[in-house]
């Protein structure tokens, strides 16, 4: 555990010195400031006002921005060390392979999640100073969703980094994965499934394999409990999971997906090093 903590701390310090972290922090901090400037805390949409409205918008923007930032930065971790020629040197230190691998993953999680979380805390603090009602339930659930989303794509990113032999290949693969998941959220996937005339149950099951779709649907549940925006697919989802059941699933599935990807990446990493 001590080696794990030291490796995580080393990765955190390395990330804090990187330019991408500055840009990453400014993006999410700037999003909150921009939403305040646009007056979203004063608007009303579907009965949501104040901080609830701001957090709904923020979580939707995070779904588009967070995955690609996490992927592009994480895939450089192992692939970058390998390409720079310091991979064997780093692994020669008296640190277990498991501690080194999982320490880098945990350190990167702290780095990528902290700016996102602090931006939400900033919104809560600013709203409290202005006397706005604080939606603690919404804040807690959306924090959990962001943890799940960040961990999911960290697992995918570390898997790609374990497989790739260069930074260029790793970043290209990361962008391709993000693009495929984004494109298959609704339009292309549903069009293909309708053309193939699959049963509705199979179509919804295939759609929910995509962790971004699970995350997106989970964010809808708090302001659209009947999932009206999803159309007929909402009946299948709510009948199968129930509202509370799907909220739990939206938290658990991305975490499980990311953990599985990280475990596969560790197996590839360990085999490659031993061979």
C-alpha positions as CSV (number, residue, x, y, z in Angstrom):
1,X,0.0,0.0,0.0
2,X,2.9,2.4,0.7
3,X,4.3,1.8,-2.8
4,X,0.9,2.2,-4.3
5,X,0.5,5.6,-2.5
6,X,4.0,6.7,-3.5
7,X,3.4,5.8,-7.2
8,X,0.0,7.6,-7.1
9,X,1.6,10.7,-5.5
10,X,4.4,10.7,-8.1
11,X,1.8,10.6,-10.9
12,X,-0.2,13.4,-9.4
13,X,2.9,15.6,-9.1
14,X,3.9,14.8,-12.7
15,X,0.4,15.7,-13.9
16,X,0.2,19.0,-12.0
17,X,3.3,20.1,-13.9
18,X,1.8,19.2,-17.3
19,X,0.2,21.8,-19.5
20,X,-2.8,19.7,-20.2
21,X,-3.8,19.9,-16.6
22,X,-3.9,23.7,-16.7
23,X,-6.1,23.6,-19.8
24,X,-8.3,20.9,-18.3
25,X,-8.8,22.9,-15.1
26,X,-9.5,26.1,-16.9
27,X,-12.1,24.4,-19.1
28,X,-14.2,23.1,-16.3
29,X,-13.8,26.2,-14.1
30,X,-14.6,28.3,-17.1
31,X,-17.7,26.3,-17.8
32,X,-19.2,27.1,-14.4
33,X,-18.2,30.8,-14.7
34,X,-19.8,30.9,-18.2
35,X,-23.0,29.3,-16.9
36,X,-23.2,31.9,-14.2
37,X,-22.6,34.7,-16.6
38,X,-25.3,33.4,-18.9
39,X,-27.7,33.6,-16.0
40,X,-28.7,29.9,-15.9
41,X,-29.2,30.1,-12.2
42,X,-32.1,32.5,-12.8
43,X,-33.8,30.5,-15.6
44,X,-36.5,28.0,-15.3
45,X,-36.7,24.8,-17.5
46,X,-39.1,21.9,-16.8
47,X,-39.6,23.3,-13.2
48,X,-35.9,23.4,-12.4
49,X,-34.4,26.7,-11.3
50,X,-31.3,28.1,-9.6
51,X,-28.4,25.7,-9.0
52,X,-30.5,22.7,-10.2
53,X,-30.7,24.2,-13.7
54,X,-27.0,25.0,-13.7
55,X,-26.0,21.5,-12.6
56,X,-28.2,19.9,-15.2
57,X,-26.4,21.9,-17.9
58,X,-23.0,21.3,-16.4
59,X,-23.5,17.5,-16.2
60,X,-24.5,17.4,-19.9
61,X,-21.5,19.4,-21.0
62,X,-19.2,17.2,-18.8
63,X,-20.5,14.1,-20.7
64,X,-19.1,15.5,-23.9
65,X,-15.8,16.9,-22.6
66,X,-14.7,14.7,-19.7
67,X,-14.3,11.4,-21.6
68,X,-12.1,12.8,-24.4
69,X,-9.9,14.7,-21.9
70,X,-9.5,11.6,-19.7
71,X,-8.7,9.3,-22.7
72,X,-6.2,11.6,-24.4
73,X,-4.3,12.2,-21.2
74,X,-4.4,8.7,-19.8
75,X,-3.3,6.9,-22.9
76,X,0.0,8.8,-22.7
77,X,0.9,7.3,-19.3
78,X,2.3,3.9,-20.2
79,X,2.7,4.5,-24.0
80,X,4.6,7.8,-23.3
81,X,7.1,6.1,-20.9
82,X,7.6,3.3,-23.4
83,X,8.2,5.6,-26.3
84,X,10.5,7.9,-24.3
85,X,12.7,4.9,-23.5
86,X,12.3,5.2,-19.7
87,X,9.9,2.3,-19.3
88,X,12.4,-0.3,-18.4
89,X,14.3,2.2,-16.1
90,X,11.1,3.0,-14.2
91,X,10.2,-0.7,-13.8
92,X,13.7,-1.4,-12.4
93,X,12.9,0.3,-9.2
94,X,11.9,-1.9,-6.2
95,X,8.2,-1.3,-6.7
96,X,5.8,-4.2,-7.4
97,X,4.2,-4.1,-10.9
98,X,0.7,-4.1,-9.4
99,X,1.6,-1.1,-7.2
100,X,3.1,0.8,-10.1
101,X,0.2,0.1,-12.5
102,X,-2.7,0.8,-10.1
103,X,-0.8,3.7,-8.4
104,X,-0.6,5.5,-11.8
105,X,-4.3,4.8,-12.4
106,X,-5.4,6.1,-8.9
107,X,-3.1,9.1,-9.2
108,X,-4.6,10.0,-12.6
109,X,-8.1,9.5,-11.2
110,X,-7.4,12.1,-8.5
111,X,-6.0,14.5,-11.1
112,X,-8.9,14.2,-13.6
113,X,-11.7,14.2,-11.0
114,X,-10.6,17.0,-8.7
115,X,-11.2,19.9,-11.2
116,X,-14.6,18.6,-12.2
117,X,-15.6,18.2,-8.5
118,X,-14.2,21.6,-7.5
119,X,-16.1,23.3,-10.3
120,X,-19.4,21.8,-8.8
121,X,-18.3,22.9,-5.3
122,X,-17.7,26.4,-6.7
123,X,-21.2,26.5,-8.1
124,X,-22.7,25.3,-4.7
125,X,-20.6,27.9,-2.8
126,X,-21.6,30.7,-5.1
127,X,-25.2,29.8,-5.0
128,X,-25.2,29.6,-1.2
129,X,-23.7,33.1,-1.0
130,X,-26.5,34.4,-3.1
131,X,-29.1,32.6,-1.0
132,X,-30.1,30.0,-3.5
133,X,-31.6,26.7,-2.4
134,X,-28.9,24.0,-2.6
135,X,-30.0,20.7,-4.2
136,X,-27.9,18.3,-2.1
137,X,-29.5,15.2,-3.5
138,X,-28.8,16.3,-7.0
139,X,-25.3,17.3,-6.1
140,X,-24.5,13.9,-4.4
141,X,-25.9,11.8,-7.3
142,X,-24.2,13.8,-10.0
143,X,-21.0,13.6,-8.1
144,X,-21.4,9.8,-8.1
145,X,-22.1,9.8,-11.8
146,X,-19.0,11.9,-12.6
147,X,-16.9,9.5,-10.5
148,X,-18.3,6.6,-12.4
149,X,-17.7,8.3,-15.8
150,X,-14.2,9.3,-15.0
151,X,-13.3,5.9,-13.7
152,X,-14.8,4.2,-16.7
153,X,-12.8,6.1,-19.2
154,X,-9.6,5.9,-17.1
155,X,-9.9,2.1,-17.3
156,X,-10.4,2.3,-21.1
157,X,-7.5,4.7,-21.4
158,X,-5.1,2.6,-19.4
159,X,-6.1,-0.4,-21.5
160,X,-5.3,1.4,-24.7
161,X,-2.0,2.6,-23.2
162,X,-1.1,-0.9,-22.3
163,X,-1.7,-2.1,-25.8
164,X,-0.2,0.8,-27.8
165,X,3.5,1.0,-28.6
166,X,3.6,4.7,-29.3
167,X,1.8,7.8,-28.1
168,X,0.5,8.6,-31.6
169,X,-1.2,5.2,-32.0
170,X,-2.6,5.4,-28.4
171,X,-4.1,8.9,-29.0
172,X,-5.5,7.9,-32.3
173,X,-7.2,4.8,-30.8
174,X,-8.5,6.9,-27.9
175,X,-10.1,9.4,-30.2
176,X,-11.6,6.6,-32.3
177,X,-13.1,4.9,-29.2
178,X,-14.6,8.2,-28.0
179,X,-16.0,9.0,-31.4
180,X,-17.6,5.6,-31.7
181,X,-19.2,5.8,-28.3
182,X,-20.4,9.3,-29.0
183,X,-21.8,8.4,-32.5
184,X,-23.6,5.4,-31.2
185,X,-25.5,7.2,-28.4
186,X,-28.7,7.4,-30.3
187,X,-28.9,8.3,-34.0
188,X,-26.7,5.8,-35.7
189,X,-27.3,3.0,-33.3
190,X,-31.1,3.3,-33.4
191,X,-31.1,3.7,-37.2
192,X,-29.1,0.5,-37.6
193,X,-31.2,-1.4,-35.1
194,X,-34.5,-0.3,-36.8
195,X,-33.1,-1.3,-40.2
196,X,-32.2,-4.8,-38.9
197,X,-35.7,-5.0,-37.3
198,X,-34.4,-6.3,-33.9
199,X,-36.8,-6.8,-31.0
200,X,-37.1,-3.8,-28.8
201,X,-35.6,-5.6,-25.8
202,X,-32.4,-6.5,-27.8
203,X,-32.2,-2.9,-29.1
204,X,-32.3,-1.4,-25.7
205,X,-29.9,-4.0,-24.3
206,X,-27.3,-3.2,-27.0
207,X,-27.8,0.5,-26.4
208,X,-27.1,0.1,-22.7
209,X,-23.8,-1.6,-23.4
210,X,-22.5,1.9,-24.2
211,X,-21.4,3.4,-20.8
212,X,-22.0,6.9,-22.2
213,X,-25.6,6.0,-23.0
214,X,-26.0,4.6,-19.4
215,X,-24.6,7.9,-18.0
216,X,-26.7,10.0,-20.2
217,X,-29.9,8.2,-19.3
218,X,-29.0,8.3,-15.6
219,X,-28.6,12.1,-15.8
220,X,-32.1,12.3,-17.3
221,X,-33.8,10.5,-14.5
222,X,-33.7,13.3,-11.9
223,X,-35.4,15.9,-14.1
224,X,-37.4,13.5,-16.4
225,X,-38.5,10.6,-14.1
226,X,-40.6,9.0,-16.8
227,X,-37.8,9.3,-19.4
228,X,-40.2,10.9,-21.9
229,X,-37.2,12.2,-23.9
230,X,-36.2,8.6,-24.7
231,X,-39.6,7.7,-26.2
232,X,-40.9,4.0,-26.2
233,X,-37.5,2.7,-24.9
234,X,-38.3,4.3,-21.5
235,X,-41.0,1.8,-20.8
236,X,-38.5,-1.1,-21.2
237,X,-35.9,0.5,-19.1
238,X,-38.3,1.5,-16.3
239,X,-40.1,-1.9,-16.3
240,X,-36.8,-3.8,-16.2
241,X,-34.9,-1.7,-13.7
242,X,-37.3,0.7,-12.0
243,X,-36.3,4.3,-11.4
244,X,-34.2,3.6,-8.3
245,X,-32.8,0.4,-9.8
246,X,-31.6,2.2,-12.9
247,X,-30.1,5.1,-10.9
248,X,-28.0,2.4,-9.1
249,X,-27.2,0.7,-12.4
250,X,-26.0,4.0,-13.9
251,X,-23.5,4.3,-11.1
252,X,-22.4,0.7,-10.9
253,X,-22.1,-0.2,-14.6
254,X,-19.5,2.4,-15.7
255,X,-17.4,1.6,-12.7
256,X,-17.6,-2.1,-13.4
257,X,-16.8,-1.4,-17.1
258,X,-13.8,0.7,-16.3
259,X,-12.5,-1.8,-13.7
260,X,-12.7,-4.7,-16.2
261,X,-10.9,-2.7,-18.8
262,X,-8.2,-1.8,-16.3
263,X,-7.8,-5.4,-15.2
264,X,-7.4,-6.5,-18.8
265,X,-4.9,-3.7,-19.3
266,X,-3.0,-4.9,-16.2
267,X,-2.9,-8.4,-17.6
268,X,-1.5,-7.1,-20.9
269,X,1.0,-4.9,-19.1
270,X,2.2,-7.6,-16.8
271,X,2.6,-10.2,-19.5
272,X,4.4,-7.7,-21.8
273,X,6.9,-6.8,-19.0
274,X,7.6,-10.4,-18.0
275,X,8.1,-11.5,-21.6
